[in-house]
Amino acid sequence: MLKRFVKILSYRKQFVSLLVGVPNYDTYVSHMRMHHPEDPVKTRKEFFCEVQDERYNAKGGKVSRCC
């Protein structure tokens, strides 16, 4: 029972991040190391800033959202 609870909690951070639209940095690092080993991996701060910039400045600085 405890192992199942711990497993559920381990997915909590990933779920919340996806819910608010922030990709997982650890997944990004794993992907880069596996598929693009010759490319440099961004720092957590660089990754977060780029993701936020793509999300909120996608249309020339205008926030793209439904309302």
PyMOL commands that set and color helices and strands:
alter all, ss='L'
color gray80, all
select helices_A, chain A and resi 2-10+12-20+25-35+44-56
alter helices_A, ss='H'
color red, helices_A
deselect
rebuild
show_as cartoon
